[in-house]
Amino acid sequence: MQLKVFLRFNTKYYYEVGIDHTTRTFWFVTPPAVGPDVAYTFGIIGDLGQTYDSNITLTHYEMNPIKGESVLYVGDLSYADHYLYHDNRRWDSWARFVERSVAYQPWIWTAGNHELDYDPSFGENKPFKPFLHRYHVPFEASRSTEPLWYSIKRASAYIIVLSSYSAYGTYTPQYMWLMEELQKVNRSETPWLIVLMHSPWYNSNTYHYMEGETMRVMFEPWFVQYKVDVVFAGHVHAYERSNRISNVAYNIVNGKCTPVFDQNAPVYITIGDGGNIEGLATIMTELQPNYSAFREASFGHATMEIKNRTHAYYSWHRNSDGYAVKSDSVVFFNRYWYPKNESAIET
């Protein structure tokens, strides 16, 4: 049985979970109506896990004076697959750990490699099963055939979630869906076009180096064509922010395989620094490539404050700093409405 409830925009609702004398009450605030100049603030977290450092990351997000209204989560949740037989009790303990935020505001989910939970050696033949049973997403609303790739509108943002570990070659369901989905984005309604994935396309860390390359080759020309504003990824347990770059000229025989500065291209941000059990990825490629604007192997989280159709304030917050400290920050100019070069005013 499905119960459809129509909620008002920008309204606080209370809900109760449990039975008889063991009920608990939570609340959430619905998002504002979609519109081109609707202000909204996202938190961005990836590869959180459930360690001491994970707790610091979540605490810093909660205590940050920049108050996120939703979390863009870029994959790798519980790390249950680190334990014998992919101990599903770790999924439950992770849910209890993040409940203090997830119960009160939406987290927009991306599947990572640790959500695969695939191991035929003990009969686990269906990828993503524990994740999909626990974390439901509104994929059918965007005409997706699978919950691993979907889109959602939030205030003045259009968010597209992709699956790095599902087929994305030509004619596959994810490929066909994304091709049609990008054409549907109305930048007069939702000016900010944000993409979430797990495996980064641009990564100057030796950890997971070039693992996202095949997806980049497939989809990057579309990201440039449709002027995606920013791409958030995880997977690499460090932080990195790129300049606006593209590498779409290469065609096997011309040798043009170096990223170039491109004001129609997204900023690529790797934020797999949530605090997971595997620790930090500390070995960077040297020298730092020109396309990389900032990189550091530290745990943390980020926020993105959309102000209107032209400007958004982005900042990364290192766990070892105070709650209010911005360890890296930049003003994003919208690629559709105000396609100026923002690198001149980085802070």
Disulfide bonds with the S-S distance in Angstrom:
none
